[in-house]
């Protein structure tokens, strides 16, 4: 059985994160961040980056931020070779614990309406609290709604 490890990392892990990012996001939707965007976010207060490994190999990551007691899961990505192995759920749970540790009581995220990850988020306890019509634009020009999801954190 594979061992999933998760740790908070800094810019020293950026190459591994960018490799996962480029393989995980469908380029047709333009959702992947570039290195400059990722570095700019990491420089902001309250932001943390967590890297998941499977048997020592980079498998996924989350990029999150907290302001007051509200946290946002900005990005979650799992490399295709490591999907459906529990990596994403482990990353979400790690993000929840980090949010609680940092004083957060609620965790939010946004996801494209037709993204298959919606089922994962529902399984992880997120519920839809909003919709932003036409928020995402695919590379083909088609507009997609963004769904705002949230979960309340309980004491860990």
Protein Blocks (a to p, Z undefined) as FASTA:
>chain_A
ZZdddddddfklmmmmmmmmmmmpcfklopaccfklmmmmmmpghiacddddeehiafbd
cddddehjbccdfbacddfklgonommmmmmmmmmmmmmmnopabdcddddfklmklmmm
mmnopacfbdcehkbccfkopacdddddddddddZZ
